[in-house]
Amino acid sequence: MADNNSVKAIIFDLGKVLIDFDHHIAALRILKFTDKNAQEVFDLFFDSGLTGLFEEGKILPQEFFLKVKEMLNLKMDYEEFVPIWNEIFFVTEKNCAVYELARRLKERYKVALLSNINTLHFEYLKKEFPLFDVFDHVITSCELGLRKPEALIYRKTLDILGVLPENTFYTDDRADLIESAKCLGIKGFVFKDLQQLKSDLLNSGVNIN
């Protein structure tokens, strides 16, 4: 029975796991182009309905910018906006350690990345950070047209990996996204730090050496 539940695939979240980011960086840079305050800008940038549509690929980058421009009364053009929007990412020692762990895990398991991300951020990260080469599959909301915590994005990810939920380990920094995956039978664990991740993997029967 234990063999039937053994882990065959490991899914990593991207943000706050393999790379860190801070939308406040962009919000503060935008302030000189708008009459809105930093919190208003941040609220629009981070997990709003508009960014949700962008992450699902339902609107194009230029459309997204025009809506942001209108909502924030921005005095800037698209070419000025894009670098400000993109330059919010940074790599920490924690991120590097998780990346190296994923590289080791790839020798024995299928490893995948599953991220809620918009196309501007995704294309920027592909150019600027060597993050994605270690993964067998990079699965993004903007390409699938679905966002976590929708059950269908997890089901499609399982189909892409060719594994059953009970044979899948998943780590994400957001508890609500983990809970949605666990409802499908996926072994889900909230990411806190490298030691916690290693402990969760070991407790799930994963060989991390």
SULSUL-V863423 format. One record per residue. N is the residue number from 1. RES is the residue in one small letter. SS is DSSP state (a for helix, b for strand, c for the rest). PHI is phi in radians with two decimals (none if undefined). Layout:
# SULSUL-V863423
n = (N/N)
res = (RES/RES)
ss = (SS/SS)
phi = (PHI/PHI)
This chain:
# SULSUL-V863423
n = (1/2/3/4/5/6/7/8/9/10/11/12/13/14/15/16/17/18/19/20/21/22/23/24/25/26/27/28/29/30/31/32/33/34/35/36/37/38/39/40/41/42/43/44/45/46/47/48/49/50/51/52/53/54/55/56/57/58/59/60/61/62/63/64/65/66/67/68/69/70/71/72/73/74/75/76/77/78/79/80/81/82/83/84/85/86/87/88/89/90/91/92/93/94/95/96/97/98/99/100/101/102/103/104/105/106/107/108/109/110/111/112/113/114/115/116/117/118/119/120/121/122/123/124/125/126/127/128/129/130/131/132/133/134/135/136/137/138/139/140/141/142/143/144/145/146/147/148/149/150/151/152/153/154/155/156/157/158/159/160/161/162/163/164/165/166/167/168/169/170/171/172/173/174/175/176/177/178/179/180/181/182/183/184/185/186/187/188/189/190/191/192/193/194/195/196/197/198/199/200/201/202/203/204/205/206/207/208/209)
res = (m/a/d/n/n/s/v/k/a/i/i/f/d/l/g/k/v/l/i/d/f/d/h/h/i/a/a/l/r/i/l/k/f/t/d/k/n/a/q/e/v/f/d/l/f/f/d/s/g/l/t/g/l/f/e/e/g/k/i/l/p/q/e/f/f/l/k/v/k/e/m/l/n/l/k/m/d/y/e/e/f/v/p/i/w/n/e/i/f/f/v/t/e/k/n/c/a/v/y/e/l/a/r/r/l/k/e/r/y/k/v/a/l/l/s/n/i/n/t/l/h/f/e/y/l/k/k/e/f/p/l/f/d/v/f/d/h/v/i/t/s/c/e/l/g/l/r/k/p/e/a/l/i/y/r/k/t/l/d/i/l/g/v/l/p/e/n/t/f/y/t/d/d/r/a/d/l/i/e/s/a/k/c/l/g/i/k/g/f/v/f/k/d/l/q/q/l/k/s/d/l/l/n/s/g/v/n/i/n)
ss = (c/c/a/a/a/c/c/c/b/b/b/b/c/c/b/c/c/c/b/b/b/c/a/a/a/a/a/a/a/a/a/a/a/c/c/c/c/a/a/a/a/a/a/a/a/c/c/c/a/a/a/a/a/a/a/c/c/c/c/c/a/a/a/a/a/a/a/a/a/a/a/a/c/c/c/c/c/a/a/a/a/a/a/a/a/a/c/c/b/b/c/c/a/a/a/a/a/a/a/a/a/a/a/a/a/c/c/c/c/b/b/b/b/b/b/c/c/c/a/a/a/a/a/a/a/a/a/a/c/c/c/c/c/c/c/c/b/b/b/b/a/a/a/a/c/c/c/c/c/c/a/a/a/a/a/a/a/a/a/a/a/c/c/c/a/a/a/b/b/b/b/b/c/c/a/a/a/a/a/a/a/a/c/c/c/c/b/b/b/b/c/c/c/a/a/a/a/a/a/a/a/a/a/c/c/c/c/c/c)
phi = (none/-1.05/-1.14/-1.13/-1.77/-1.22/-1.31/-2.03/-2.41/-2.22/-1.90/-1.89/-1.32/-1.73/-1.16/1.23/-2.08/-1.74/-2.65/-1.72/-2.67/-2.60/-1.16/-1.10/-1.03/-1.21/-1.04/-1.18/-1.23/-1.31/-0.96/-1.30/-1.90/-2.53/-1.69/-1.43/-1.58/-1.05/-1.17/-1.10/-1.15/-1.04/-1.08/-1.29/-1.28/-1.78/1.04/-1.48/-1.05/-1.18/-1.16/-1.07/-1.08/-1.17/-1.16/-1.51/1.23/-1.44/-2.30/-1.39/-0.93/-1.15/-1.12/-1.03/-1.05/-1.09/-1.22/-1.09/-1.02/-1.20/-1.21/-1.80/0.94/-1.30/-1.88/-2.80/-1.85/-1.04/-1.14/-1.33/-1.24/-0.99/-1.10/-1.12/-1.09/-1.48/-1.49/-2.11/-1.76/-2.72/-1.84/-1.92/-1.03/-1.02/-1.03/-1.11/-1.16/-1.16/-1.03/-1.14/-1.12/-1.06/-1.08/-1.19/-1.11/-1.08/-1.18/-2.10/-2.32/-1.29/-2.14/-2.39/-1.99/-2.24/-2.36/-1.42/-2.68/-1.55/-1.16/-1.14/-1.16/-1.13/-1.13/-1.11/-1.12/-1.07/-1.41/-1.73/-2.29/-1.41/-1.77/-1.68/-1.16/-1.37/-1.69/-1.18/-2.47/-1.99/-1.98/-2.12/-1.10/-1.19/-1.55/-1.47/1.33/-2.42/-2.19/-1.07/-1.70/-1.05/-1.02/-1.13/-1.19/-1.25/-1.10/-1.14/-1.11/-1.08/-1.10/-1.08/-1.40/1.21/-2.29/-1.53/-0.97/-1.21/-1.78/-2.19/-1.81/-2.41/-2.14/-2.67/-1.35/-1.80/-1.11/-1.16/-1.29/-1.14/-1.07/-1.08/-1.17/-1.12/-1.10/-1.59/1.73/-1.29/-1.37/-1.86/-2.43/-1.27/-1.36/-2.02/-2.81/-1.10/-1.10/-1.12/-1.08/-1.06/-1.10/-1.10/-1.11/-1.06/-1.16/-1.66/1.47/-1.52/-1.47/-1.79/-1.52)
